[in-house]
Amino acid sequence: LTTMTGDTFTYRRRLGTDDVSLQIESSADLVDWTDAAPLLIEQIRTDQGDGTELVESTLLPTASGVRRFFRIRATLNLPRN
């Protein structure tokens, strides 16, 4: 479940899934996507007690007034042989 409320982007992540990297990306046009890290000022992780954590990321005040789209890119980190 992913939600955007005001200037906060929230999603759940299953704990113990270290083989998967999640990256928040942003776009102004749904075509070109970039790492959203420079737009974020805070990230709070809260253990939900059910094997998941809630991750809340807050946007910079200058970024919250601009129309933007967000997505989460999941990357599988395969072990190298």
VENNOR-V851079 format. One record per residue. N is the residue number from 1. PSI is psi in radians with two decimals (none if undefined). Layout:
n:psi
N:PSI
N:PSI
This chain:
n:psi
1:2.19
2:2.32
3:2.69
4:1.98
5:1.99
6:-2.03
7:0.36
8:2.21
9:2.12
10:2.41
11:2.81
12:2.54
13:2.36
14:2.28
15:2.56
16:0.13
17:1.01
18:-0.23
19:0.01
20:2.19
21:2.35
22:2.33
23:2.26
24:2.27
25:2.71
26:2.74
27:2.57
28:-0.30
29:0.10
30:0.18
31:-0.95
32:2.12
33:2.44
34:2.83
35:2.24
36:-0.02
37:-0.72
38:-0.27
39:-0.11
40:2.42
41:-0.33
42:2.51
43:2.09
44:2.26
45:2.24
46:2.08
47:2.22
48:-0.08
49:0.07
50:0.37
51:0.11
52:2.86
53:2.58
54:2.18
55:2.10
56:2.12
57:2.27
58:2.34
59:2.61
60:2.55
61:-0.63
62:-0.46
63:-0.41
64:-0.34
65:-0.07
66:2.41
67:2.12
68:2.68
69:2.59
70:2.62
71:2.89
72:2.18
73:2.16
74:2.29
75:2.22
76:2.17
77:1.64
78:2.47
79:2.50
80:2.44
81:none
